[in-house]
Amino acid sequence: MCFGGWENKRYAQLNGNAEYRARIDSGDELPFPNGEIRAQFAARCSTAFESIRRQTEACALIAHGGTIMAIMERYAMPRGTYFSFQAENGCGFILNGDGSYEAIEKT
């Protein structure tokens, strides 16, 4: 996701910023200053995912959590929200062609 003016900023640098608080309170719906909104990010993720799907029947994607959440929100069945697909570091999902999925947990 393009964080715009907040790229490479830490929480300590943004804490107390009214724009930052408003974005958090919006449920991640407001755009980043000079950045993108989540819908734009999700569209980029879906375009890339569709390109991969056209090239192969099976593959493994190693991706950042936001990318995982965007793909799962769009393709997983049963449907879930963006934040319902948060995975811990080193974890993720197996997503099947029919949208069914299973979580990959640390052992």
C-alpha positions as YAML, in Angstrom:
chain: A
units: angstrom
residues:
- id: 1
  name: MET
  ca: [0.00, 0.00, 0.00]
- id: 2
  name: CYS
  ca: [1.28, 3.47, -0.79]
- id: 3
  name: PHE
  ca: [1.48, 5.30, 2.54]
- id: 4
  name: GLY
  ca: [2.20, 8.60, 0.82]
- id: 5
  name: GLY
  ca: [3.45, 11.23, 3.24]
- id: 6
  name: TRP
  ca: [3.49, 8.66, 6.03]
- id: 7
  name: GLU
  ca: [5.88, 6.29, 4.24]
- id: 8
  name: ASN
  ca: [8.60, 5.06, 6.62]
- id: 9
  name: LYS
  ca: [6.99, 6.82, 9.61]
- id: 10
  name: ARG
  ca: [6.71, 5.03, 12.93]
- id: 11
  name: TYR
  ca: [3.76, 5.07, 15.29]
- id: 12
  name: ALA
  ca: [5.64, 7.39, 17.66]
- id: 13
  name: GLN
  ca: [5.97, 9.91, 14.83]
- id: 14
  name: LEU
  ca: [2.27, 9.77, 13.92]
- id: 15
  name: ASN
  ca: [0.72, 9.41, 17.37]
- id: 16
  name: GLY
  ca: [-1.12, 12.61, 18.21]
- id: 17
  name: ASN
  ca: [-1.54, 13.55, 14.53]
- id: 18
  name: ALA
  ca: [-5.24, 14.36, 13.95]
- id: 19
  name: GLU
  ca: [-5.17, 13.03, 10.36]
- id: 20
  name: TYR
  ca: [-3.64, 9.78, 11.56]
- id: 21
  name: ARG
  ca: [-6.26, 9.38, 14.31]
- id: 22
  name: ALA
  ca: [-9.08, 10.07, 11.82]
- id: 23
  name: ARG
  ca: [-7.72, 7.45, 9.43]
- id: 24
  name: ILE
  ca: [-7.49, 4.83, 12.19]
- id: 25
  name: ASP
  ca: [-11.01, 5.70, 13.39]
- id: 26
  name: SER
  ca: [-12.31, 5.32, 9.81]
- id: 27
  name: GLY
  ca: [-11.50, 1.62, 9.84]
- id: 28
  name: ASP
  ca: [-8.70, 2.13, 7.32]
- id: 29
  name: GLU
  ca: [-11.03, 3.70, 4.75]
- id: 30
  name: LEU
  ca: [-9.59, 7.21, 4.51]
- id: 31
  name: PRO
  ca: [-6.66, 7.72, 2.13]
- id: 32
  name: PHE
  ca: [-3.11, 8.24, 3.28]
- id: 33
  name: PRO
  ca: [-1.97, 11.85, 2.70]
- id: 34
  name: ASN
  ca: [-0.71, 11.84, -0.90]
- id: 35
  name: GLY
  ca: [-1.12, 8.05, -0.88]
- id: 36
  name: GLU
  ca: [-3.79, 5.58, -1.85]
- id: 37
  name: ILE
  ca: [-7.03, 4.33, -0.38]
- id: 38
  name: ARG
  ca: [-7.44, 0.68, 0.50]
- id: 39
  name: ALA
  ca: [-9.72, 0.08, -2.52]
- id: 40
  name: GLN
  ca: [-6.90, 1.16, -4.87]
- id: 41
  name: PHE
  ca: [-4.46, -1.12, -3.09]
- id: 42
  name: ALA
  ca: [-6.92, -4.03, -3.21]
- id: 43
  name: ALA
  ca: [-7.47, -3.49, -6.94]
- id: 44
  name: ARG
  ca: [-3.69, -3.65, -7.56]
- id: 45
  name: CYS
  ca: [-3.47, -6.86, -5.53]
- id: 46
  name: SER
  ca: [-6.38, -8.43, -7.42]
- id: 47
  name: THR
  ca: [-4.90, -7.51, -10.80]
- id: 48
  name: ALA
  ca: [-1.58, -9.12, -9.88]
- id: 49
  name: PHE
  ca: [-3.30, -12.19, -8.41]
- id: 50
  name: GLU
  ca: [-5.42, -12.67, -11.55]
- id: 51
  name: SER
  ca: [-2.29, -12.43, -13.69]
- id: 52
  name: ILE
  ca: [-0.66, -15.19, -11.64]
- id: 53
  name: ARG
  ca: [-3.80, -17.35, -11.79]
- id: 54
  name: ARG
  ca: [-3.83, -17.14, -15.60]
- id: 55
  name: GLN
  ca: [-0.26, -18.43, -15.74]
- id: 56
  name: THR
  ca: [-0.46, -21.46, -13.46]
- id: 57
  name: GLU
  ca: [-2.85, -23.82, -11.70]
- id: 58
  name: ALA
  ca: [-0.92, -23.97, -8.44]
- id: 59
  name: CYS
  ca: [1.55, -21.62, -6.86]
- id: 60
  name: ALA
  ca: [2.73, -20.24, -3.53]
- id: 61
  name: LEU
  ca: [2.72, -16.54, -2.79]
- id: 62
  name: ILE
  ca: [4.88, -15.11, -0.06]
- id: 63
  name: ALA
  ca: [3.48, -11.66, 0.60]
- id: 64
  name: HIS
  ca: [3.02, -8.87, 3.11]
- id: 65
  name: GLY
  ca: [-0.01, -9.11, 5.41]
- id: 66
  name: GLY
  ca: [-1.93, -6.35, 3.63]
- id: 67
  name: THR
  ca: [-1.60, -8.15, 0.31]
- id: 68
  name: ILE
  ca: [-2.82, -11.39, 1.88]
- id: 69
  name: MET
  ca: [-5.79, -9.63, 3.45]
- id: 70
  name: ALA
  ca: [-6.76, -7.91, 0.18]
- id: 71
  name: ILE
  ca: [-6.61, -11.14, -1.84]
- id: 72
  name: MET
  ca: [-8.50, -13.14, 0.77]
- id: 73
  name: GLU
  ca: [-11.19, -10.47, 1.17]
- id: 74
  name: ARG
  ca: [-11.83, -10.60, -2.59]
- id: 75
  name: TYR
  ca: [-11.58, -14.36, -3.29]
- id: 76
  name: ALA
  ca: [-12.13, -16.36, -0.08]
- id: 77
  name: MET
  ca: [-15.37, -18.24, 0.60]
- id: 78
  name: PRO
  ca: [-17.04, -17.78, 2.95]
- id: 79
  name: ARG
  ca: [-16.50, -14.06, 2.61]
- id: 80
  name: GLY
  ca: [-14.79, -12.09, 5.34]
- id: 81
  name: THR
  ca: [-13.68, -8.55, 5.93]
- id: 82
  name: TYR
  ca: [-10.21, -7.26, 5.16]
- id: 83
  name: PHE
  ca: [-9.23, -7.36, 8.82]
- id: 84
  name: SER
  ca: [-10.71, -10.81, 9.41]
- id: 85
  name: PHE
  ca: [-7.86, -12.24, 7.33]
- id: 86
  name: GLN
  ca: [-5.00, -10.87, 9.44]
- id: 87
  name: ALA
  ca: [-2.34, -13.53, 9.83]
- id: 88
  name: GLU
  ca: [0.53, -13.67, 12.28]
- id: 89
  name: ASN
  ca: [4.07, -13.41, 10.93]
- id: 90
  name: GLY
  ca: [5.02, -16.68, 9.26]
- id: 91
  name: CYS
  ca: [1.37, -17.72, 8.87]
- id: 92
  name: GLY
  ca: [-1.19, -17.34, 6.10]
- id: 93
  name: PHE
  ca: [-3.76, -19.26, 4.11]
- id: 94
  name: ILE
  ca: [-4.13, -21.93, 1.48]
- id: 95
  name: LEU
  ca: [-6.68, -20.56, -0.99]
- id: 96
  name: ASN
  ca: [-8.26, -23.07, -3.36]
- id: 97
  name: GLY
  ca: [-9.65, -22.33, -6.81]
- id: 98
  name: ASP
  ca: [-13.23, -22.53, -5.53]
- id: 99
  name: GLY
  ca: [-12.53, -19.94, -2.82]
- id: 100
  name: SER
  ca: [-12.38, -22.39, 0.04]
- id: 101
  name: TYR
  ca: [-9.39, -21.94, 2.29]
- id: 102
  name: GLU
  ca: [-7.58, -23.12, 5.35]
- id: 103
  name: ALA
  ca: [-5.34, -21.20, 7.70]
- id: 104
  name: ILE
  ca: [-1.64, -22.00, 7.95]
- id: 105
  name: GLU
  ca: [-0.60, -21.69, 11.58]
- id: 106
  name: LYS
  ca: [2.77, -21.95, 13.27]
- id: 107
  name: THR
  ca: [3.51, -25.38, 14.70]
...
